[in-house]
Amino acid sequence: MQTLQAVQDYLHEHIPLSKAMGVEVRKADREGVVLSAPLAPNINHRETVFGGSASSIAILAAWSVVHFGLQREGLTCRVVIQKNTMSYDKPIAGVFTAKCNAPDEETWKRFVTTIKRKKMARIEVLSVLEYNHQVAGKMEGVFVAIRTDQ
């Protein structure tokens, strides 16, 4: 299991936008991922979080669940987002989080089995944005994993 700092360092190195956004890893384990970001580098003209920043951190949390989950399975894969839908429910005017729970066990096992058999699989993941302990938005995404270690 990687430390939170190791996960954050990986994101900042491989996805530089995460560093520019001030993303911090609050949780990263088998149960899910929680990322946070401050308002300042993500601010818009209304002094709230820019929609693109909100969407980016939601996608990043979901991507991290899939990417690091596959690493724990011992699989090296390229993980990309195929499509997503984002809802913005409330304005965000300060530090916010993106929380993505790991898929249920049956869905995850089917995903991993498909990757092992076909070298490619898709999985749907939900990420929730929170601000002041309230849901501020949701991102539903489909991610594709392509096995690269064989």
Backbone as CSV, one residue per row, in Angstrom:
resi,resn,N_x,N_y,N_z,CA_x,CA_y,CA_z,C_x,C_y,C_z
1,MET,0.849,-1.191,0.000,0.000,0.000,0.000,0.887,1.245,0.000
2,GLN,0.613,2.167,-0.882,1.381,3.400,-0.977,0.912,4.393,0.085
3,THR,1.830,5.245,0.509,1.463,6.300,1.449,0.676,7.381,0.704
4,LEU,-0.027,8.214,1.466,-0.755,9.328,0.850,0.207,10.247,0.098
5,GLN,1.381,10.486,0.687,2.372,11.351,0.037,2.851,10.742,-1.272
6,ALA,3.035,9.425,-1.303,3.488,8.759,-2.533,2.423,8.870,-3.629
7,VAL,1.163,8.730,-3.254,0.073,8.878,-4.226,0.034,10.312,-4.738
8,GLN,0.133,11.273,-3.830,0.124,12.687,-4.227,1.309,13.011,-5.132
9,ASP,2.493,12.517,-4.778,3.675,12.751,-5.612,3.480,12.165,-7.009
10,TYR,2.886,10.974,-7.082,2.628,10.334,-8.380,1.693,11.213,-9.217
11,LEU,0.600,11.672,-8.610,-0.351,12.513,-9.345,0.308,13.802,-9.816
12,HIS,1.064,14.455,-8.938,1.704,15.722,-9.307,2.735,15.535,-10.418
13,GLU,3.436,14.402,-10.404,4.445,14.147,-11.428,3.830,13.753,-12.766
14,HIS,2.826,12.876,-12.736,2.269,12.326,-13.968,1.060,13.101,-14.509
15,ILE,0.431,13.878,-13.661,-0.691,14.722,-14.084,-0.422,16.119,-13.516
16,PRO,0.448,16.886,-14.185,0.896,18.177,-13.656,-0.226,19.144,-13.285
17,LEU,-1.357,19.039,-13.955,-2.486,19.910,-13.614,-2.880,19.741,-12.148
18,SER,-2.728,18.533,-11.615,-3.095,18.296,-10.215,-2.240,19.151,-9.270
19,LYS,-0.977,19.324,-9.605,-0.098,20.168,-8.785,-0.500,21.631,-8.913
20,ALA,-0.772,22.069,-10.138,-1.177,23.460,-10.369,-2.488,23.787,-9.655
21,MET,-3.358,22.791,-9.528,-4.646,22.977,-8.843,-4.509,22.909,-7.325
22,GLY,-3.338,22.526,-6.836,-3.132,22.406,-5.391,-3.773,21.168,-4.788
23,VAL,-3.923,20.112,-5.585,-4.570,18.882,-5.125,-3.750,18.216,-4.027
24,GLU,-4.437,17.844,-2.954,-3.844,17.070,-1.869,-4.617,15.768,-1.731
25,VAL,-3.906,14.693,-1.454,-4.540,13.388,-1.258,-4.850,13.242,0.225
26,ARG,-6.126,13.122,0.546,-6.562,12.969,1.940,-6.755,11.505,2.314
27,LYS,-7.113,10.695,1.315,-7.338,9.273,1.545,-7.075,8.546,0.233
28,ALA,-6.460,7.389,0.320,-6.240,6.547,-0.863,-6.023,5.127,-0.358
29,ASP,-7.075,4.336,-0.398,-6.977,2.949,0.048,-7.974,2.092,-0.720
30,ARG,-8.155,0.867,-0.298,-9.052,-0.067,-0.992,-10.505,0.406,-1.013
31,GLU,-10.848,1.258,-0.072,-12.230,1.733,0.025,-12.522,2.922,-0.883
32,GLY,-11.472,3.654,-1.268,-11.698,4.795,-2.143,-10.627,5.857,-2.017
33,VAL,-10.901,6.989,-2.643,-9.964,8.109,-2.702,-10.697,9.394,-2.348
34,VAL,-10.031,10.233,-1.570,-10.534,11.585,-1.298,-9.411,12.552,-1.617
35,LEU,-9.693,13.481,-2.512,-8.758,14.541,-2.876,-9.329,15.871,-2.422
36,SER,-8.480,16.819,-2.101,-8.953,18.163,-1.772,-8.178,19.174,-2.598
37,ALA,-8.761,20.358,-2.722,-8.102,21.447,-3.444,-8.588,22.777,-2.879
38,PRO,-7.719,23.775,-2.873,-8.099,25.100,-2.385,-8.803,25.922,-3.466
39,LEU,-9.418,26.978,-3.044,-10.113,27.866,-3.979,-9.143,28.655,-4.871
40,ALA,-8.089,29.226,-4.287,-7.246,30.206,-4.998,-6.805,29.786,-6.403
41,PRO,-6.180,28.623,-6.606,-5.742,28.300,-7.969,-6.874,27.806,-8.884
42,ASN,-8.070,27.700,-8.328,-9.215,27.157,-9.071,-10.366,28.150,-9.184
43,ILE,-10.097,29.413,-8.900,-11.142,30.432,-8.801,-11.609,30.911,-10.181
44,ASN,-12.864,31.313,-10.230,-13.409,31.906,-11.452,-13.776,33.377,-11.198
45,HIS,-14.411,34.000,-12.158,-14.770,35.417,-12.074,-15.847,35.710,-11.027
46,ARG,-16.507,34.677,-10.500,-17.561,34.844,-9.488,-17.038,34.534,-8.077
47,GLU,-15.710,34.333,-7.986,-15.057,34.009,-6.725,-15.527,32.674,-6.137
48,THR,-15.843,31.757,-7.052,-16.151,30.375,-6.693,-15.253,29.485,-7.564
49,VAL,-15.331,28.181,-7.333,-14.498,27.259,-8.092,-14.962,27.202,-9.553
50,PHE,-14.006,27.319,-10.445,-14.241,27.189,-11.883,-14.771,25.784,-12.180
51,GLY,-15.770,25.680,-13.014,-16.370,24.389,-13.344,-15.373,23.384,-13.891
52,GLY,-14.419,23.851,-14.683,-13.405,22.951,-15.225,-12.526,22.359,-14.136
53,SER,-12.233,23.149,-13.105,-11.463,22.635,-11.974,-12.268,21.610,-11.193
54,ALA,-13.536,21.911,-10.970,-14.403,20.976,-10.241,-14.489,19.649,-10.986
55,SER,-14.701,19.730,-12.275,-14.771,18.522,-13.101,-13.443,17.769,-13.083
56,SER,-12.336,18.495,-13.186,-11.018,17.864,-13.216,-10.719,17.093,-11.940
57,ILE,-11.011,17.668,-10.783,-10.702,16.961,-9.539,-11.643,15.764,-9.350
58,ALA,-12.878,15.887,-9.807,-13.806,14.751,-9.720,-13.320,13.599,-10.603
59,ILE,-12.893,13.933,-11.807,-12.352,12.912,-12.719,-11.080,12.306,-12.129
60,LEU,-10.213,13.140,-11.571,-8.956,12.662,-11.009,-9.184,11.695,-9.849
61,ALA,-10.159,11.972,-9.006,-10.462,11.063,-7.884,-10.923,9.711,-8.425
62,ALA,-11.802,9.726,-9.406,-12.304,8.474,-9.990,-11.184,7.726,-10.716
63,TRP,-10.398,8.455,-11.492,-9.271,7.834,-12.197,-8.332,7.168,-11.198
64,SER,-8.069,7.844,-10.077,-7.166,7.313,-9.056,-7.681,6.013,-8.461
65,VAL,-8.987,5.926,-8.230,-9.571,4.688,-7.704,-9.285,3.536,-8.659
66,VAL,-9.487,3.773,-9.945,-9.268,2.715,-10.938,-7.780,2.405,-11.080
67,HIS,-6.965,3.427,-11.275,-5.523,3.247,-11.492,-4.852,2.528,-10.326
68,PHE,-5.031,3.045,-9.116,-4.354,2.457,-7.963,-4.978,1.127,-7.560
69,GLY,-6.263,0.942,-7.843,-6.890,-0.360,-7.613,-6.279,-1.434,-8.491
70,LEU,-6.027,-1.101,-9.751,-5.382,-2.053,-10.664,-3.950,-2.342,-10.233
71,GLN,-3.252,-1.322,-9.746,-1.894,-1.550,-9.231,-1.921,-2.556,-8.082
72,ARG,-2.888,-2.419,-7.176,-2.995,-3.361,-6.056,-3.269,-4.785,-6.544
73,GLU,-3.910,-4.899,-7.702,-4.185,-6.222,-8.296,-2.954,-6.784,-9.010
74,GLY,-1.890,-5.971,-9.094,-0.679,-6.411,-9.787,-0.767,-6.249,-11.290
75,LEU,-1.692,-5.416,-11.762,-1.890,-5.206,-13.194,-1.373,-3.831,-13.608
76,THR,-0.618,-3.793,-14.683,-0.152,-2.536,-15.246,-1.057,-2.217,-16.433
77,CYS,-1.773,-1.102,-16.313,-2.751,-0.735,-17.345,-2.679,0.755,-17.631
78,ARG,-3.061,1.109,-18.825,-3.296,2.509,-19.176,-4.772,2.756,-18.893
79,VAL,-5.057,3.731,-18.039,-6.440,4.038,-17.670,-6.798,5.395,-18.245
80,VAL,-7.870,5.435,-19.026,-8.330,6.685,-19.638,-9.833,6.825,-19.437
81,ILE,-10.278,8.056,-19.427,-11.712,8.295,-19.316,-12.317,8.252,-20.720
82,GLN,-13.429,7.542,-20.853,-14.098,7.439,-22.146,-15.200,8.489,-22.269
83,LYS,-15.966,8.648,-21.184,-17.017,9.672,-21.192,-17.406,9.977,-19.761
84,ASN,-17.999,11.143,-19.570,-18.488,11.503,-18.239,-19.631,12.493,-18.325
85,THR,-20.375,12.522,-17.235,-21.454,13.489,-17.051,-21.199,14.175,-15.723
86,MET,-21.259,15.495,-15.719,-20.981,16.273,-14.513,-22.203,17.103,-14.158
87,SER,-22.579,17.089,-12.886,-23.637,17.989,-12.413,-23.027,18.921,-11.374
88,TYR,-23.398,20.173,-11.454,-22.923,21.196,-10.521,-24.132,21.628,-9.713
89,ASP,-24.184,21.188,-8.458,-25.382,21.391,-7.648,-25.344,22.640,-6.775
90,LYS,-24.155,23.019,-6.314,-24.014,24.202,-5.455,-22.684,24.873,-5.760
91,PRO,-22.618,26.188,-5.595,-21.333,26.865,-5.787,-20.346,26.450,-4.687
92,ILE,-19.076,26.472,-5.044,-18.005,26.104,-4.116,-17.145,27.345,-3.918
93,ALA,-17.047,27.816,-2.666,-16.344,29.073,-2.409,-15.166,28.903,-1.449
94,GLY,-14.599,27.706,-1.404,-13.456,27.469,-0.520,-12.851,26.107,-0.803
95,VAL,-12.106,25.589,0.166,-11.503,24.268,0.024,-12.616,23.248,-0.208
96,PHE,-12.401,22.369,-1.188,-13.420,21.371,-1.520,-12.774,20.016,-1.710
97,THR,-13.599,18.980,-1.685,-13.085,17.631,-1.857,-13.825,16.911,-2.976
98,ALA,-13.137,15.921,-3.505,-13.743,14.979,-4.453,-13.559,13.607,-3.832
99,LYS,-14.663,12.924,-3.623,-14.633,11.610,-2.989,-15.141,10.575,-3.983
100,CYS,-14.373,9.504,-4.126,-14.775,8.414,-4.997,-14.604,7.107,-4.239
101,ASN,-15.699,6.425,-3.997,-15.644,5.120,-3.355,-15.282,4.061,-4.380
102,ALA,-14.586,3.037,-3.927,-14.262,1.916,-4.805,-15.555,1.248,-5.253
103,PRO,-15.582,0.720,-6.468,-16.762,-0.009,-6.933,-17.059,-1.194,-6.005
104,ASP,-18.305,-1.646,-6.023,-18.645,-2.800,-5.200,-17.821,-4.006,-5.649
105,GLU,-17.675,-4.969,-4.757,-16.772,-6.097,-4.977,-17.103,-6.878,-6.250
106,GLU,-18.379,-7.110,-6.508,-18.777,-7.876,-7.700,-18.402,-7.141,-8.991
107,THR,-18.671,-5.848,-9.036,-18.337,-5.042,-10.216,-16.831,-5.022,-10.439
108,TRP,-16.068,-4.843,-9.356,-14.606,-4.793,-9.472,-14.056,-6.136,-9.957
109,LYS,-14.537,-7.234,-9.389,-14.052,-8.563,-9.802,-14.337,-8.816,-11.278
110,ARG,-15.511,-8.418,-11.742,-15.862,-8.593,-13.153,-14.936,-7.759,-14.040
111,PHE,-14.642,-6.536,-13.613,-13.737,-5.635,-14.320,-12.337,-6.249,-14.435
112,VAL,-11.793,-6.719,-13.315,-10.452,-7.313,-13.294,-10.414,-8.594,-14.118
113,THR,-11.431,-9.429,-14.004,-11.486,-10.668,-14.781,-11.493,-10.368,-16.278
114,THR,-12.245,-9.357,-16.676,-12.315,-8.974,-18.089,-10.958,-8.480,-18.582
115,ILE,-10.271,-7.677,-17.779,-8.938,-7.190,-18.172,-7.981,-8.365,-18.357
116,LYS,-8.019,-9.293,-17.431,-7.114,-10.446,-17.520,-7.406,-11.289,-18.753
117,ARG,-8.680,-11.399,-19.100,-9.077,-12.244,-20.227,-8.928,-11.528,-21.568
118,LYS,-9.391,-10.290,-21.630,-9.433,-9.575,-22.910,-8.402,-8.453,-23.039
119,LYS,-7.663,-8.180,-21.947,-6.660,-7.113,-21.911,-7.251,-5.710,-21.982
120,MET,-8.568,-5.602,-21.875,-9.232,-4.303,-21.869,-10.588,-4.459,-21.186
121,ALA,-10.981,-3.432,-20.428,-12.295,-3.457,-19.784,-12.745,-2.031,-19.485
122,ARG,-14.055,-1.883,-19.287,-14.652,-0.594,-18.940,-15.311,-0.715,-17.575
123,ILE,-15.319,0.417,-16.857,-15.978,0.443,-15.558,-16.577,1.826,-15.327
124,GLU,-17.763,1.860,-14.741,-18.408,3.123,-14.390,-18.073,3.463,-12.945
125,VAL,-17.754,4.742,-12.729,-17.351,5.194,-11.408,-18.049,6.524,-11.104
126,LEU,-18.418,6.716,-9.837,-19.065,7.951,-9.386,-18.136,8.695,-8.444
127,SER,-17.996,9.988,-8.670,-17.198,10.850,-7.803,-18.105,11.977,-7.313
128,VAL,-18.008,12.299,-6.027,-18.868,13.324,-5.425,-18.014,14.479,-4.925
129,LEU,-18.382,15.697,-5.315,-17.724,16.902,-4.822,-18.449,17.367,-3.567
130,GLU,-17.677,17.751,-2.554,-18.270,18.265,-1.322,-17.615,19.577,-0.936
131,TYR,-18.451,20.472,-0.414,-17.999,21.758,0.100,-18.832,22.058,1.333
132,ASN,-18.195,22.411,2.419,-18.893,22.667,3.688,-19.786,21.498,4.096
133,HIS,-19.295,20.284,3.921,-20.004,19.052,4.315,-21.314,18.853,3.553
134,GLN,-21.416,19.456,2.382,-22.600,19.285,1.542,-22.164,18.871,0.142
135,VAL,-23.010,18.087,-0.510,-22.736,17.689,-1.892,-22.852,18.926,-2.781
136,ALA,-21.797,19.182,-3.542,-21.767,20.341,-4.432,-21.807,19.937,-5.900
137,GLY,-21.591,18.662,-6.172,-21.617,18.186,-7.550,-21.320,16.705,-7.612
138,LYS,-21.579,16.127,-8.790,-21.329,14.702,-9.008,-20.818,14.487,-10.422
139,MET,-19.903,13.531,-10.538,-19.382,13.147,-11.839,-19.553,11.643,-11.990
140,GLU,-20.230,11.260,-13.051,-20.348,9.851,-13.401,-19.489,9.641,-14.635
141,GLY,-18.541,8.719,-14.529,-17.627,8.507,-15.637,-17.449,7.052,-15.998
142,VAL,-17.124,6.837,-17.258,-16.766,5.500,-17.742,-15.275,5.544,-18.049
143,PHE,-14.540,4.631,-17.418,-13.100,4.546,-17.606,-12.763,3.255,-18.330
144,VAL,-11.767,3.334,-19.191,-11.289,2.173,-19.931,-9.879,1.866,-19.437
145,ALA,-9.648,0.608,-19.134,-8.306,0.163,-18.744,-7.800,-0.796,-19.826
146,ILE,-6.590,-0.532,-20.291,-5.947,-1.362,-21.310,-4.676,-1.941,-20.694
147,ARG,-4.585,-3.222,-20.647,-3.443,-3.874,-20.023,-2.191,-3.661,-20.860
148,THR,-1.101,-3.261,-20.206,0.157,-2.987,-20.911,1.318,-3.836,-20.428
149,ASP,1.061,-4.749,-19.490,2.162,-5.541,-18.924,2.315,-6.909,-19.589
150,GLN,1.663,-7.128,-20.713,1.820,-8.403,-21.423,1.964,-8.162,-22.904
